[in-house]
Amino acid sequence: MPRYTMPVLGLEISFKTDADKERIDAAKDVLEERFGALSRGGTDVSREKLLTCLALSLADDYLEHSRKLETMEEKINALLEK
């Protein structure tokens, strides 16, 4: 499993993953874009609060997409059983 070291939101992080470089870069771009959108709000919010909001937003997206996938799988299974 390859090891990566890269700056993400101003923090140097190291990790191992099976994901390819393009996928890692795309994920980093999403994080930085969303963090930028949160920090452009004009209020003086701490970095920790912004990162927590970002984590909650991504977790919500994950849960919502998982729910939609489950619903679609149920519909497909129902169609296949007919």
C-alpha atoms as one frame of an Amber mdcrd trajectory, in Angstrom:
protein
   0.000   0.000   0.000   1.550   3.334  -1.042   2.319   6.034   1.520   1.572
   9.679   0.776   2.744  12.850   2.481   1.047  16.070   1.426  -0.193  19.406
   2.723  -3.950  19.497   3.271  -5.501  22.735   4.530  -2.093  23.904   5.706
  -1.337  20.715   7.640   1.318  18.225   6.545  -0.207  14.752   6.746   1.095
  11.262   5.995  -1.114   8.262   5.312  -1.338   4.950   3.488  -4.137   4.107
   1.080  -5.008   1.940  -1.874  -6.514   4.963  -3.639  -4.660   6.266  -6.668
  -3.074   9.724  -6.846  -5.891  11.235  -8.931  -8.492  10.162  -6.370  -6.451
  11.562  -3.492  -5.969  14.866  -5.319  -9.701  15.057  -6.098 -10.565  14.444
  -2.432  -8.061  17.103  -1.345  -9.582  19.559  -3.835 -13.089  18.909  -2.448
 -11.860  19.501   1.116 -10.054  22.704   0.225 -12.981  24.002  -1.825 -15.500
  23.361   0.961 -13.175  24.746   3.615 -12.716  27.882   1.506 -16.478  28.276
   1.137 -16.961  27.947   4.907 -14.190  30.396   5.729 -15.490  33.016   3.263
 -18.480  33.579   5.530 -16.770  36.681   6.848 -17.074  35.753  10.503 -14.115
  35.194  12.760 -14.531  31.453  13.356 -11.701  29.311  14.656  -9.996  26.821
  12.373 -11.139  23.987  14.656 -14.799  24.996  14.297 -14.445  25.297  10.522
 -12.842  21.844  10.326 -15.594  20.407  12.520 -18.266  21.936  10.272 -16.449
  20.527   7.260 -16.323  17.052   8.829 -20.043  17.222   9.684 -20.894  18.329
   6.151 -18.918  15.482   4.597 -20.392  12.954   7.047 -23.894  14.178   6.177
 -23.147  13.829   2.452 -21.856  10.298   3.036 -24.934   9.278   5.044 -27.310
  10.788   2.497 -25.585   9.071  -0.427 -25.525   5.762   1.473 -29.266   6.075
   2.099 -29.931   6.823  -1.579 -27.777   3.867  -2.651 -29.650   1.557  -0.283
 -32.998   2.783  -1.649 -31.865   2.235  -5.243 -30.571  -1.263  -4.416 -33.941
  -2.127  -2.847 -35.757  -0.908  -5.966 -33.447  -2.888  -8.244 -33.891  -6.041
  -6.152 -37.674  -5.594  -6.237 -37.574  -5.252 -10.035 -35.367  -8.316 -10.381
 -37.728 -10.387  -8.263 -40.675  -9.633 -10.583
